[in-house]
């Protein structure tokens, strides 16, 4: 087992060159993962990462954490560091990977068409603002809904967090089925055998 941490951040081209020696962990929701992921990536959503700590501690090679843009992967890296597990993040996430012309893998037999979390947030925020404006014609108090969403978006930008994404990640299409997470952890365990 390699205990030397990889560089804190790997650019997509660097990650591609090292892919065979890395354990790649995609911390996005299953719905986002299904839209396309780095080849060979294991899907362990950020909120399920605690459960995967023993398997990640025993992983061979370096750990590369991936999300859409890098923010969740950075939070995952901080969590792993708290538990003494070194990891790197993919600079720019899957967007950066695809932007460099590298292929994204899609799971075979994936029947559901999922949206990336950012798109889900944009849709939900936009719908809530329109709803607030429309209902505001009936009673001005409904305009507070639109103002609340606008304030949430500003707060999200300033803190690089997103409460709406946290709520949306709890929806069934964004949650891993227990069997899926168990299978991922089993694959991680068998990779080191």
Secondary structure, DSSP 4 states (H G I P E B T S, - for coil): ---SPPPSEE-HHHHHHHGGGEEEEE-S-HHHHHT-EETT-EE--GGGHHHHHHHHHT-SSEEEEE-SSSHHHHHHHHHHHHTT---EEETTHHHHHHHTTPPEE--TT-------HHHHHHHHHHHHHHHHHHHHTT-GGGHHHHHHHHHHHHHHHHHT--HHHHHHTTSGGGSPPHHHHHHHHHHHHHHT-
